[in-house]
Amino acid sequence: MKTFFLLLVAAFLFSQTGKACTIIVAGKKATVDGSVLNSHTDAGADCRIRVVPGQKFPKGSMAPVYYGIQRVDLPLDDNGEILGYIPQVEQTYTYFQSAYSHINEYQLCIGESTTSQRPELQVSKGEGKQIMTVEQAMIFALQRCKTAEEALTLITSLMEKYGFLPSCGPESECLTIADPEGVWVLELFSVGKDWTPESGKPGVIWAAQRVPDDEIAIIPNWSIIKEIDLSKPEQFRASSNYQQVAIENGWYSPESGQPFVWQDVYAPTPREWATNRFWLFVNTFAPSLDPIPSRRTNNPFDNLNQYIQYVEPLSVYPFSFKPERQVSVKDFMDFQRSTFSGTIYDKENDAVWYYPDKNGNMVKSKLATPFPSGETQKLMKTTRRRLVARVDGEYGMVAQLRSDLPREIGGIYWVFQDNAYTSPYLPIFTGVTHVPEVYSTYNPKEYSDNSARWAIDFVDNLLYLNWQDGKKDLDAARTPMEQSFFERNAEIEKEFIALQKKNPKKAIELLNKYTQECADTIMQTYVQLRNTLITKYTNNRMR
């Protein structure tokens, strides 16, 4: 009973503090252009993107380990409290920093998704000797590594030596570590409150599995690694204690004759906010593999019908699978914007939005939105089911990693801020040395006309005046703009290659200038969209 209570408390804390990030990834043979794709939605509070140049340090220097990297209330150059130090390297690489820093100049890219773990393993700052958060380990990897293999080795060694300190929850974490050749999924569980560096024991429990090049995978805030075969190091890695901790706690017995299934042993009872995203991902990209009867429906009452809903075991979903068609960057963007339209989870089609017109026919309110506020949910008695896109999404990205181009343009860091549903994606090539100011400016306590986040949030809020018509205005403004980015990217790549041979410095300036042009276009488009929405749907017109 006590364990059950702790699991409920953990679930509540996660729902209140976790950012509920969704990661989807694709190997290079699963994509239309041969790129590796990595992604991350609903990242931490500090959505400000800025370039941190590579630096040289004297031999014997020490690097601070910070707690507070995700905080948006600190200045850009303030990473928070120093918990300790580790040896510094003599040369670091340029990377893009934010709450969860994603990518560096060598196209090394890391996505993050907070996952649930057993309450016996949980630890918060001050309860143990652990000092290494995932966001800090991600920065160290981006500063010091060029490949996913190098980053996997570094992150796990840092976690083992200095102890994994959860900073979201206190829950476990999953990282997707990618480069132009492939993707590793790394899952990290903490070791509780009693660990010390002097114990000689690893300060983390971890396992990693490589995504096959022709497959795709999703991490919806839940563990996805199942059986582990360490005789195949090209596919699996794990900490020395990956089974022992479970045996010592009575969660697994070798004498049982049952296989050791990582997901079953370390992850608690699954929640619907994870299983619904597992299902949507499979149903979207490989519907013939869908393991359960369809959850698709246009009936606004089906979200209330328990007889057509299923609570499936996680074992029905594979670690990864082959998509039924090769996927693209646009496919990933569309999935990140998903609101479960046309399914039992579709909050925009909830029965509460319908009312009878003068002829007695049921019509949907123009106010119907997939993102009802907390107060609206209470007033209308509608559900709180979690979507992929979120109105409080902070920021996110899709990373396009390509080995057939110079590294400066091989990687494209497609960034969105605020809600993926309403936000545009800004393309940033990995050779960029300066991020437009509007994407590094944001104070949640003070509106600014010089902030992309505020410009997007303004539009997002105005949509609530008439969501059903306003979303059409959004699509009409954003779709051609993003299409122009895709088309112009290809031209920039050709211009860069030609210019790099003659003047590498000017080639980088080309990338910086292009990023600024895209940011300017986004700001102009969203200011105009803001004006359109308030003019068309102002509540001063009572009718």
C-alpha positions in Angstrom: 0.0 0.0 0.0 2.8 2.4 0.9 4.5 1.7 -2.5 1.3 2.4 -4.3 0.8 5.7 -2.5 4.4 6.7 -3.4 3.7 5.9 -7.0 0.6 8.1 -7.0 2.6 11.0 -5.4 5.4 10.5 -7.9 2.8 10.7 -10.8 1.3 13.8 -9.3 4.7 15.5 -8.9 5.7 14.6 -12.5 2.4 16.0 -13.9 3.0 19.3 -12.0 6.8 19.7 -12.6 7.7 17.6 -15.6 7.7 19.3 -19.0 6.3 16.1 -20.6 8.7 16.1 -23.5 8.2 13.9 -26.6 11.2 12.7 -28.6 10.9 11.0 -32.0 14.0 9.9 -33.9 14.8 8.3 -37.3 17.8 6.5 -38.7 19.3 7.6 -41.9 17.7 4.8 -44.0 14.3 5.6 -42.7 14.3 9.2 -44.0 13.5 10.6 -47.5 16.9 12.4 -47.8 19.2 10.1 -45.9 19.5 12.4 -42.9 19.3 11.3 -39.3 16.5 13.0 -37.4 16.4 13.8 -33.7 13.8 16.0 -31.9 12.6 17.3 -28.6 9.3 19.0 -27.7 8.3 20.9 -24.5 11.8 21.6 -23.3 12.7 23.5 -20.2 11.8 27.1 -19.2 14.8 28.8 -20.7 13.8 28.9 -24.4 16.5 31.4 -25.2 18.9 30.0 -27.9 22.4 31.4 -27.9 25.8 30.3 -29.4 28.5 29.4 -26.9 31.8 29.6 -28.9 34.5 26.9 -28.4 37.3 27.9 -26.0 40.8 27.0 -25.0 41.7 26.4 -21.4 45.1 25.9 -19.6 46.0 22.4 -18.8 44.8 21.4 -15.3 41.8 23.8 -15.4 38.5 22.7 -13.7 35.0 23.1 -15.2 32.1 24.0 -12.9 29.1 21.7 -12.6 25.9 23.8 -12.5 22.4 23.4 -11.1 19.9 25.9 -12.6 20.7 25.8 -16.3 17.0 25.5 -17.1 16.1 28.8 -15.3 14.8 31.5 -17.5 14.9 34.1 -14.7 18.8 34.2 -14.8 20.9 36.3 -17.1 22.0 34.5 -20.3 25.5 34.0 -19.0 24.4 32.7 -15.5 23.9 29.0 -15.3 22.9 29.0 -11.6 24.4 27.3 -8.5 27.8 25.6 -8.7 27.6 22.1 -7.1 31.2 21.0 -7.9 33.9 20.8 -10.4 35.3 18.3 -12.9 38.5 18.4 -15.0 38.3 20.8 -17.9 39.5 19.9 -21.4 42.0 22.1 -23.2 39.7 22.7 -26.2 35.9 22.9 -26.3 33.6 23.0 -29.3 30.9 25.6 -30.3 27.4 24.6 -29.3 23.9 26.2 -29.0 22.8 26.6 -25.4 19.3 26.6 -23.9 17.5 24.9 -21.1 18.4 21.6 -22.7 21.3 22.3 -25.1 20.8 20.3 -28.2 23.4 20.6 -30.9 27.0 21.6 -31.6 29.1 22.6 -34.6 29.9 18.9 -35.5 26.2 17.9 -35.8 26.2 16.0 -32.5 22.6 16.4 -31.3 20.9 15.3 -28.1 17.2 15.2 -27.3 15.7 14.8 -23.8 12.6 13.3 -22.3 11.9 13.0 -18.6 10.7 9.5 -17.7 9.1 7.9 -14.6 11.1 5.8 -12.1 10.5 3.8 -8.9 10.2 6.0 -5.8 12.9 4.0 -4.1 15.4 5.4 -6.7 14.3 9.0 -6.5 16.6 11.7 -5.2 16.4 15.5 -5.2 19.1 18.1 -4.8 20.4 18.1 -1.2 19.3 14.6 -0.5 22.5 12.9 -1.7 25.9 13.5 -3.1 25.0 13.4 -6.8 25.8 16.6 -8.8 25.4 15.7 -12.5 22.1 16.7 -14.1 21.3 15.7 -17.7 21.3 19.3 -18.9 24.8 19.7 -17.6 26.0 16.4 -19.0 24.5 17.4 -22.4 26.5 20.6 -22.3 29.7 18.7 -21.4 29.1 16.3 -24.3 28.4 19.0 -26.8 31.6 20.9 -25.7 33.8 17.8 -25.8 32.5 15.3 -28.4 32.1 15.1 -32.1 30.2 11.8 -32.4 27.3 10.0 -30.7 29.5 7.2 -29.6 31.9 9.7 -27.9 29.0 11.5 -26.2 27.4 8.2 -25.0 30.7 7.2 -23.4 31.3 10.6 -21.8 27.8 11.1 -20.4 27.6 7.7 -18.8 31.1 8.0 -17.3 30.2 11.4 -15.9 27.0 10.1 -14.4 28.7 7.0 -12.9 31.5 9.1 -11.3 29.7 12.2 -10.1 26.2 10.7 -9.6 23.0 11.4 -11.6 21.0 14.2 -10.0 17.4 14.4 -11.5 16.3 18.0 -12.0 12.8 17.3 -13.3 10.7 15.4 -10.9 12.8 13.8 -9.2 12.3 11.5 -12.1 14.5 9.5 -14.5 15.7 10.7 -17.9 16.1 9.5 -21.5 18.5 11.0 -24.0 18.6 10.4 -27.7 22.2 11.0 -28.8 22.6 11.4 -32.6 25.0 12.3 -35.3 24.8 12.0 -39.1 25.5 8.2 -38.8 22.9 7.1 -36.3 21.0 7.4 -33.0 21.6 5.9 -29.5 18.8 5.9 -26.9 20.2 6.3 -23.4 18.0 5.7 -20.4 19.2 6.9 -16.9 17.8 5.9 -13.5 19.0 7.4 -10.3 20.3 5.3 -7.4 18.4 6.9 -4.4 19.5 9.1 -1.6 22.4 7.1 0.0 24.9 7.2 -2.8 28.3 8.8 -2.3 31.3 9.0 -4.6 33.4 7.2 -2.0 31.1 4.1 -2.2 32.8 2.9 -5.3 29.4 2.2 -6.8 28.1 3.7 -10.0 26.1 6.9 -9.3 23.5 5.9 -12.0 21.8 2.9 -13.5 21.9 3.1 -17.3 21.2 1.2 -20.5 21.6 2.3 -24.1 20.3 0.8 -27.4 21.1 1.9 -30.9 18.1 2.6 -33.2 18.5 0.6 -36.5 19.3 2.8 -39.4 16.0 1.9 -41.2 13.8 2.4 -38.2 12.1 5.1 -36.1 11.4 5.4 -32.4 9.4 7.5 -29.9 10.1 8.3 -26.2 6.9 9.7 -24.7 8.2 10.2 -21.2 8.5 6.5 -20.7 11.2 3.9 -20.9 11.4 2.0 -24.2 14.4 -0.3 -23.8 13.4 -3.9 -23.2 15.7 -6.9 -23.2 19.5 -6.1 -23.3 22.1 -8.2 -25.1 25.5 -7.0 -24.0 27.2 -9.6 -26.3 26.2 -7.1 -29.1 28.0 -3.9 -28.1 27.2 -2.3 -31.4 23.6 -2.4 -30.3 23.5 -2.4 -26.5 25.4 -0.9 -23.6 24.7 -0.8 -19.9 26.2 0.1 -16.5 27.8 -2.7 -14.4 24.9 -2.5 -12.0 22.0 -2.5 -14.5 20.7 -5.9 -13.1 22.2 -5.9 -9.6 20.2 -3.0 -8.3 17.0 -4.7 -9.3 18.1 -8.0 -7.8 19.0 -6.3 -4.5 15.6 -4.6 -4.3 13.6 -7.7 -5.1 12.4 -6.4 -8.5 14.0 -9.2 -10.4 15.2 -12.7 -9.6 17.5 -14.6 -11.9 16.1 -17.8 -10.4 12.7 -17.0 -11.8 13.7 -18.2 -15.2 12.2 -15.0 -16.7 14.2 -12.7 -19.0 15.4 -9.4 -17.6 13.2 -6.8 -19.3 14.6 -3.3 -18.4 11.4 -1.5 -19.1 9.4 -3.8 -16.9 11.9 -3.8 -14.0 12.6 -0.1 -13.7 9.6 1.8 -15.0 6.5 2.0 -12.8 2.9 1.2 -14.0 2.4 3.0 -17.3 0.2 6.1 -17.6 -2.2 7.0 -20.4 -0.3 10.2 -21.2 2.5 7.9 -22.4 0.6 5.1 -23.9 -1.6 7.4 -26.1 1.6 8.8 -27.7 3.0 5.4 -28.2 -0.2 4.5 -30.0 -0.4 7.7 -32.1 3.2 7.3 -33.3 2.7 3.7 -34.5 -0.7 4.5 -36.0 0.7 7.5 -37.8 3.8 6.0 -39.3 3.0 2.2 -39.5 -0.7 1.8 -39.1 -0.5 -1.8 -40.2 1.5 -2.5 -37.0 -1.1 -0.9 -34.8 -1.5 -3.5 -31.9 -4.9 -2.4 -30.7 -8.3 -1.6 -32.3 -8.4 1.9 -33.7 -8.8 4.9 -31.4 -9.8 7.1 -34.3 -13.3 8.6 -34.3 -15.3 11.7 -35.1 -17.9 11.0 -32.4 -17.4 13.7 -29.8 -18.8 11.4 -27.1 -16.3 8.6 -27.7 -13.8 10.1 -25.2 -16.3 9.2 -22.5 -17.0 5.7 -23.8 -15.0 3.2 -21.7 -16.1 0.3 -23.9 -14.0 1.4 -26.8 -10.9 2.4 -24.9 -8.0 0.1 -24.1 -5.3 0.0 -21.5 -2.6 -1.9 -23.3 0.6 -3.3 -22.0 3.8 -1.5 -23.1 5.1 -4.8 -24.4 2.9 -4.4 -27.5 5.0 -1.5 -28.6 8.5 -2.3 -30.0 11.6 -0.3 -29.1 11.6 0.9 -32.7 10.1 -0.1 -36.1 10.3 0.5 -39.8 7.9 3.2 -41.0 5.6 2.3 -43.9 7.1 5.1 -45.9 10.3 7.1 -45.4 9.8 10.1 -43.1 10.8 13.7 -43.5 11.5 16.8 -41.4 8.0 18.0 -42.2 6.6 14.7 -41.0 8.3 15.3 -37.7 7.1 18.8 -37.4 3.5 17.7 -38.1 3.8 15.1 -35.4 5.1 17.6 -32.9 2.1 19.8 -33.7 -0.3 16.9 -33.2 -3.4 17.4 -31.0 -4.8 13.8 -31.6 -7.3 15.2 -34.1 -9.9 12.6 -35.1 -9.3 10.3 -32.1 -10.8 9.6 -28.7 -8.2 12.1 -27.3 -9.3 15.0 -29.5 -10.2 17.8 -27.0 -11.1 20.1 -29.9 -13.9 17.7 -30.7 -15.2 17.2 -27.1 -19.0 17.1 -26.8 -18.9 20.1 -24.5 -18.1 22.3 -27.5 -21.4 21.5 -29.3 -24.7 23.4 -29.0 -28.0 23.4 -30.9 -28.5 26.1 -33.5 -31.8 27.8 -34.3 -32.9 24.8 -36.4 -32.0 22.3 -33.7 -28.8 21.1 -35.4 -25.7 20.5 -33.3 -22.9 22.8 -34.3 -19.4 23.2 -32.9 -18.5 26.4 -31.1 -16.0 28.7 -32.8 -14.2 28.7 -29.4 -13.5 24.9 -29.6 -9.8 24.5 -29.0 -7.5 21.5 -28.3 -5.9 23.6 -25.5 -8.6 24.5 -23.0 -7.2 26.3 -20.0 -7.3 24.7 -16.6 -10.3 26.9 -15.6 -12.1 26.1 -18.9 -11.6 22.4 -18.2 -13.1 22.7 -14.8 -16.0 24.9 -16.0 -16.9 22.7 -18.9 -16.0 19.4 -17.2 -13.8 18.3 -20.0 -10.7 16.1 -19.9 -7.0 17.0 -19.1 -5.6 14.3 -21.5 -2.1 15.2 -22.7 -1.5 16.1 -26.3 1.8 16.0 -28.2 1.7 19.8 -28.8 1.3 21.9 -25.6 0.3 25.5 -25.0 3.0 25.7 -22.3 5.6 23.9 -24.5 8.4 26.5 -23.8 10.4 25.5 -27.0 11.6 22.5 -29.0 13.3 21.4 -32.1 13.8 19.0 -35.0 17.4 18.4 -36.0 18.3 17.3 -39.5 21.8 15.7 -39.5 23.5 14.9 -42.9 26.8 13.4 -43.7 26.9 14.3 -47.4 27.4 18.0 -46.8 30.1 20.1 -45.0 29.4 20.0 -41.3 28.6 23.8 -41.2 25.5 23.1 -43.4 25.0 19.4 -42.9 23.1 20.0 -39.7 19.9 22.1 -39.5 18.6 23.0 -36.1 14.9 23.7 -36.7 13.7 25.5 -33.6 10.2 26.5 -32.4 9.3 28.5 -29.3 6.1 28.5 -27.2 3.5 26.0 -28.5 4.5 23.8 -31.5 1.0 24.0 -32.8 1.1 27.8 -33.3 4.8 28.3 -33.7 6.9 28.4 -36.9 10.2 26.6 -37.1 13.3 28.7 -37.6 16.1 26.9 -39.5 19.6 27.4 -38.0 22.5 25.8 -39.7 25.2 24.3 -37.4 27.8 26.6 -38.8 26.0 29.7 -37.5 28.0 31.8 -35.0 25.2 34.2 -34.0 21.6 33.5 -33.2 19.1 36.4 -33.9 18.5 38.5 -30.8 14.7 37.9 -31.0 15.4 34.2 -30.3 17.7 34.8 -27.3 15.4 37.4 -25.7 12.6 36.3 -23.4 11.4 37.4 -19.9 8.2 35.6 -18.9 7.4 38.5 -16.5 7.7 41.3 -19.0 6.3 41.5 -22.6 8.8 42.6 -25.3 8.3 43.5 -28.9 11.9 42.2 -29.5 11.1 38.6 -28.5 10.0 35.8 -30.9 8.6 33.9 -28.0 6.3 36.8 -27.0 5.3 37.4 -30.7 4.2 33.7 -31.0 2.6 33.7 -27.6 0.6 36.8 -28.5 -0.8 35.0 -31.6 -1.5 31.9 -29.5 -3.6 33.8 -27.0 -5.6 35.7 -29.7 -6.6 32.4 -31.3 -8.8 31.8 -28.3 -11.1 34.6 -29.6 -12.2 32.3 -32.4 -10.0 29.1 -32.6 -11.9 27.4 -35.4 -11.5 30.3 -37.9 -8.3 31.7 -36.5 -6.4 28.5 -37.0 -7.1 28.8 -40.8 -5.5 32.3 -40.7 -2.5 30.8 -38.9 -2.1 28.1 -41.5 -2.5 30.6 -44.4 0.3 32.8 -42.9 2.7 30.1 -41.7 2.6 27.4 -44.3 4.0 29.4 -47.3 6.6 31.0 -45.0 7.9 27.6 -43.8 7.8 26.3 -47.4 10.0 29.2 -48.5 12.5 28.3 -45.8 12.8 24.8 -47.1 13.3 26.1 -50.7 15.7 28.8 -49.7 17.7 26.3 -47.5 18.7 24.4 -50.6 19.8 27.6 -52.3 21.9 28.6 -49.3 23.6 25.3 -49.2 24.8 25.7 -52.8 25.9 29.2 -52.2 27.8 28.2 -49.1 29.7 25.4 -50.8 30.7 27.7 -53.6 31.7 30.6 -51.3 33.5 28.3 -48.7 36.1 27.4 -51.3 36.9 31.1 -51.9 36.3 32.7 -48.5 35.3 30.6 -45.5 34.7 33.6 -43.3 32.2 35.1 -45.8 30.6 31.7 -46.1 29.8 31.7 -42.3 28.6 35.3 -42.6 26.2 34.0 -45.3 24.7 31.6 -42.8 24.4 34.2 -40.1 22.7 36.6 -42.5 20.3 34.0 -43.7 19.3 33.0 -40.1 18.6 36.7 -39.4 16.5 37.0 -42.5 14.4 34.0 -41.5 13.9 35.4 -38.0 12.9 38.8 -39.4 10.4 37.1 -41.7 8.9 35.2 -38.7 8.6 38.4 -36.6 7.0 40.3 -39.5 4.6 37.5 -40.3 3.5 37.0 -36.7 3.0 40.7 -36.0 0.8 40.9 -39.1 -1.0 37.7 -38.0 -1.5 39.3 -34.6 -3.1 42.3 -36.2 -5.3 40.1 -38.4 -6.6 38.1 -35.5 -7.5 41.0 -33.3 -9.1 42.9 -36.1 -11.2 39.9 -37.4 -12.2 38.4 -34.0 -12.2 41.3 -31.5 -14.7 40.7 -28.7 -16.0 44.2 -29.2 -18.2 42.8 -31.8 -21.1 41.2 -29.9 -23.1 38.9 -32.2 
